Amino acid sequence: MGLKTSLSLKGDSLALLPRIPTASVDVCIADPPYNMSKKKGLAWAFSSHVTMQENWDRFSDDDFFGFTATWIKEVTRIVKPNGNILLFGTYHNIYLMGFILQQLDRKILNSIIWTKPNAQPNITCRMLTESTEQIVWAANHTNKKATNWTFQYHAGKEMNGGKQLRNHWAYPVTARSERVAGHPTQKPLALIERLILLFSHPGDVVLDPFAGVGTTGIAGHKHKRKCLLIEKETKYFNAQKSRFKKAKLGMPEFSIKYPLAPTRKPLLKASKSTRSVLQPA
């Protein structure tokens, strides 16, 4: 792809991902919709917290399967062979994404458990407090051919006091002082920095198809990576600009139009059929 500078695009990932050339980025970090929002959020008498109720995070079951399968399939086309794919999720979507990666014959390497010491209490009091998220790490090749994926083993040991880094990481929920534009699922910068440092090299291009307020871009610039960000919501796309300016780490190019001609027909509506979505490109 040869990005000279980072690029942040405003638009729907299902429309923009097909315009990105095949095998053009080194790694993808994606924090997609989890489909956990309710039409009316639940409140708790002892907290100001209200459960997720965002329109962009609400799908029917069939639509969510089609949406998830479509963008993951596009990511496997765009990421270079043996490049890293890192997908955030909870029980709402993590098993679906793992199933889709298996159907596409991508090599799953690890499931990273992110523990939140300060997780919100369970409002219903009818189940355990959900205090973890998972990150599925896969190499972008078939199970038989996957090899030489990027893993900065020695950097991981340094992060863990000279011992092998385990797959169980503790990071608090994003601090209020770090939050931008009220994004409800903004990830801690330190967590994304760890992913950048472990699974990419300086100069690599990092794709984030659900970029939100640009945390992946900030982490990438801090560690000399170039980033390709996509964000649909105007509020969060605009917030990226002020955040990059404040960080003083270099500004991406911000655009509402992708500069390359379409390489594939835009997938404006995700197919609901397992067979049609997961068939070879």
C-alpha positions as CSV (number, residue, x, y, z in Angstrom):
1,M,0.0,0.0,0.0
2,G,2.9,2.3,0.7
3,L,1.3,4.8,3.0
4,K,3.5,7.9,3.3
5,T,1.6,9.0,6.4
6,S,-1.1,7.7,8.6
7,L,-4.7,8.0,7.2
8,S,-8.0,8.3,9.0
9,L,-11.1,7.8,7.0
10,K,-14.7,8.6,7.9
11,G,-17.1,6.0,6.6
12,D,-18.6,2.6,7.0
13,S,-16.0,-0.2,7.2
14,L,-18.1,-2.5,5.0
15,A,-17.9,0.2,2.2
16,L,-14.3,1.2,2.7
17,L,-12.5,-2.1,3.4
18,P,-13.2,-3.4,-0.2
19,R,-11.3,-0.3,-1.5
20,I,-8.1,-1.2,0.3
21,P,-5.6,-3.2,-1.8
22,T,-5.0,-6.9,-1.0
23,A,-2.0,-7.8,1.3
24,S,-1.3,-4.1,2.0
25,V,-1.1,-3.8,5.8
26,D,1.0,-5.6,8.3
27,V,-1.4,-6.0,11.2
28,C,-5.0,-5.4,12.1
29,I,-6.2,-4.4,15.6
30,A,-10.0,-4.4,15.7
31,D,-12.4,-3.5,18.5
32,P,-15.7,-4.1,16.6
33,P,-19.3,-3.7,17.7
34,Y,-20.1,-6.5,20.2
35,N,-23.9,-6.4,19.6
36,M,-24.5,-6.0,23.4
37,S,-26.5,-2.7,23.3
38,K,-30.1,-2.6,24.4
39,K,-32.9,-0.3,23.1
40,K,-33.2,1.0,26.6
41,G,-30.1,0.7,28.9
42,L,-30.4,-0.7,32.4
43,A,-29.6,1.6,35.3
44,W,-28.6,0.7,38.8
45,A,-29.8,2.5,41.9
46,F,-26.3,2.8,43.4
47,S,-24.4,3.9,40.3
48,S,-24.7,6.4,37.5
49,H,-23.6,3.7,35.1
50,V,-26.1,2.7,32.4
51,T,-25.6,-0.4,30.2
52,M,-24.7,0.1,26.5
53,Q,-27.5,1.5,24.3
54,E,-25.7,2.7,21.2
55,N,-27.3,2.3,17.8
56,W,-24.0,1.3,16.1
57,D,-23.8,-1.6,18.5
58,R,-27.2,-3.1,17.8
59,F,-28.0,-5.8,15.2
60,S,-30.4,-8.7,14.7
61,D,-28.7,-12.0,15.2
62,D,-28.6,-12.8,11.5
63,D,-27.4,-9.3,10.5
64,F,-24.7,-9.5,13.2
65,F,-23.3,-12.8,11.8
66,G,-23.3,-11.4,8.3
67,F,-21.6,-8.2,9.4
68,T,-19.0,-9.9,11.4
69,A,-18.2,-12.5,8.8
70,T,-17.9,-9.9,6.1
71,W,-15.5,-7.5,7.8
72,I,-13.3,-10.3,9.1
73,K,-13.1,-11.8,5.6
74,E,-12.1,-8.4,4.2
75,V,-9.4,-8.1,6.9
76,T,-7.9,-11.5,6.0
77,R,-7.7,-10.2,2.4
78,I,-6.1,-6.9,3.3
79,V,-3.5,-8.1,5.9
80,K,-0.3,-9.5,4.5
81,P,0.2,-13.3,4.6
82,N,1.3,-14.3,8.1
83,G,0.5,-10.8,9.4
84,N,-1.2,-10.5,12.8
85,I,-4.9,-10.1,13.3
86,L,-6.0,-9.1,16.9
87,L,-9.7,-8.9,17.6
88,F,-11.3,-7.7,20.8
89,G,-14.5,-9.2,22.2
90,T,-16.5,-10.6,25.1
91,Y,-18.8,-13.6,25.3
92,H,-21.2,-11.6,23.1
93,N,-19.1,-12.0,20.0
94,I,-15.7,-13.7,20.8
95,Y,-16.9,-17.2,20.0
96,L,-18.5,-16.0,16.7
97,M,-15.3,-14.4,15.6
98,G,-13.3,-17.5,16.6
99,F,-15.7,-19.6,14.6
100,I,-15.4,-17.4,11.5
101,L,-11.5,-17.4,11.7
102,Q,-11.6,-21.2,11.9
103,Q,-14.0,-21.4,8.9
104,L,-11.5,-19.2,7.0
105,D,-8.7,-21.5,8.0
106,R,-6.7,-18.8,9.8
107,K,-4.2,-20.0,12.5
108,I,-5.4,-18.9,15.9
109,L,-2.3,-18.5,18.1
110,N,-3.5,-17.2,21.5
111,S,-6.5,-15.9,23.3
112,I,-5.4,-13.0,25.5
113,I,-7.5,-12.3,28.6
114,W,-7.7,-8.6,29.6
115,T,-8.8,-8.4,33.3
116,K,-10.3,-5.1,34.5
117,P,-9.6,-4.7,38.3
118,N,-12.2,-1.8,38.4
119,A,-14.9,-3.3,36.2
120,Q,-18.5,-2.1,36.6
121,P,-20.7,-4.1,39.0
122,N,-23.3,-6.4,37.5
123,I,-26.5,-4.4,37.5
124,T,-28.9,-7.3,37.5
125,C,-27.3,-9.2,40.4
126,R,-28.2,-12.4,38.7
127,M,-24.8,-13.4,37.3
128,L,-21.1,-13.0,37.8
129,T,-19.6,-9.5,37.3
130,E,-18.2,-9.4,33.8
131,S,-14.7,-8.2,34.4
132,T,-12.7,-9.5,31.4
133,E,-12.5,-9.1,27.6
134,Q,-10.6,-11.3,25.2
135,I,-8.3,-10.6,22.3
136,V,-8.1,-13.3,19.7
137,W,-4.6,-13.4,18.1
138,A,-4.4,-15.1,14.7
139,A,-1.8,-15.3,12.0
140,N,-3.2,-14.5,8.6
141,H,-2.6,-17.7,6.8
142,T,-3.9,-21.3,6.7
143,N,-3.0,-23.6,9.6
144,K,-0.6,-25.5,7.4
145,K,1.2,-22.5,5.9
146,A,1.3,-20.0,8.8
147,T,4.8,-19.2,9.8
148,N,7.1,-16.4,10.8
149,W,4.4,-14.2,12.2
150,T,5.6,-11.2,14.2
151,F,6.0,-11.7,17.9
152,Q,8.4,-9.6,19.9
153,Y,9.3,-12.3,22.4
154,H,12.1,-10.4,24.2
155,A,10.1,-7.2,24.4
156,G,7.4,-9.2,26.2
157,K,9.9,-10.6,28.7
158,E,11.1,-7.0,29.4
159,M,7.5,-6.0,30.0
160,N,7.2,-8.8,32.6
161,G,10.3,-8.4,34.6
162,G,12.5,-10.8,32.6
163,K,9.9,-13.7,32.7
164,Q,7.9,-15.0,29.8
165,L,4.8,-12.8,29.2
166,R,1.6,-14.7,29.9
167,N,-1.7,-14.2,28.2
168,H,-3.5,-12.8,31.3
169,W,-3.1,-9.0,31.4
170,A,-4.5,-6.6,34.0
171,Y,-5.4,-3.1,33.0
172,P,-8.0,-0.8,34.6
173,V,-10.9,0.4,32.6
174,T,-10.0,3.5,30.7
175,A,-9.6,6.4,33.2
176,R,-11.9,9.3,33.0
177,S,-9.0,11.6,32.4
178,E,-8.1,9.6,29.3
179,R,-11.6,9.3,27.9
180,V,-12.5,11.2,24.7
181,A,-15.9,12.3,23.4
182,G,-17.7,9.9,25.8
183,H,-16.9,6.8,23.8
184,P,-18.3,3.9,25.9
185,T,-15.9,1.3,24.8
186,Q,-12.6,3.2,24.5
187,K,-9.7,1.0,25.3
188,P,-6.8,2.0,27.6
189,L,-3.9,3.5,25.6
190,A,-1.4,1.4,27.6
191,L,-3.2,-1.8,26.5
192,I,-3.1,-0.9,22.8
193,E,0.6,0.2,23.1
194,R,1.4,-3.3,24.4
195,L,-0.3,-4.9,21.3
196,I,1.6,-2.5,19.0
197,L,4.9,-3.3,20.6
198,L,4.4,-7.1,20.7
199,F,2.9,-7.7,17.3
200,S,4.4,-5.2,14.9
201,H,7.7,-3.5,13.8
202,P,8.5,0.2,13.5
203,G,7.4,1.4,10.1
204,D,4.6,-1.2,9.8
205,V,1.1,-0.2,8.7
206,V,-1.6,-1.0,11.3
207,L,-5.2,-1.2,10.3
208,D,-8.1,-0.4,12.7
209,P,-11.4,-0.7,10.9
210,F,-13.4,0.5,14.0
211,A,-11.1,3.2,15.2
212,G,-13.4,5.2,17.5
213,V,-11.4,8.1,19.0
214,G,-8.1,6.9,17.5
215,T,-6.4,5.1,20.3
216,T,-4.7,2.7,17.9
217,G,-3.4,5.6,15.9
218,I,-2.0,7.4,19.0
219,A,-0.3,4.2,20.1
220,G,1.0,3.6,16.6
221,H,2.5,7.1,16.2
222,K,4.0,6.9,19.7
223,H,6.0,3.9,18.6
224,K,6.7,4.9,14.9
225,R,4.0,2.8,13.2
226,K,1.8,4.2,10.4
227,C,-2.0,3.6,10.8
228,L,-5.0,3.3,8.6
229,L,-8.1,4.2,10.7
230,I,-11.7,3.9,9.7
231,E,-14.5,5.4,11.8
232,K,-18.2,5.7,10.9
233,E,-19.5,8.0,13.7
234,T,-18.9,11.8,13.1
235,K,-18.5,12.5,16.8
236,Y,-15.6,10.1,17.2
237,F,-14.0,10.9,13.9
238,N,-13.9,14.6,14.7
239,A,-12.5,13.8,18.2
240,Q,-9.5,12.1,16.7
241,K,-8.3,15.4,15.2
242,S,-8.1,17.2,18.5
243,R,-6.7,14.1,20.2
244,F,-3.8,13.8,17.7
245,K,-3.2,17.5,17.9
246,K,-3.0,17.4,21.7
247,A,-0.7,14.3,21.6
248,K,1.9,16.1,19.4
249,L,2.9,12.8,17.8
250,G,2.2,13.8,14.2
251,M,-1.1,14.3,12.4
252,P,-2.7,11.6,10.1
253,E,-4.3,12.8,6.9
254,F,-8.1,13.0,7.6
255,S,-10.4,12.2,4.7
256,I,-14.0,11.5,4.0
257,K,-13.0,10.0,0.6
258,Y,-10.7,7.0,0.1
259,P,-8.1,8.0,-2.5
260,L,-7.9,4.6,-4.3
261,A,-10.4,3.2,-6.7
262,P,-12.5,0.3,-5.5
263,T,-10.7,-3.1,-5.8
264,R,-13.9,-5.0,-5.0
265,K,-17.6,-4.2,-5.0
266,P,-18.5,-2.4,-1.8
267,L,-20.3,-4.7,0.7
268,L,-22.8,-2.2,1.9
269,K,-25.1,-4.9,3.2
270,A,-23.6,-8.0,4.9
271,S,-24.9,-11.3,3.7
272,K,-26.7,-13.5,6.3
273,S,-25.7,-16.7,4.7
274,T,-22.7,-18.6,6.1
275,R,-22.0,-20.2,2.7
276,S,-22.1,-16.9,0.7
277,V,-20.0,-14.9,3.2
278,L,-17.3,-17.4,4.0
279,Q,-16.8,-18.8,0.5
280,P,-13.4,-18.1,-1.1
281,A,-12.9,-14.7,-2.6
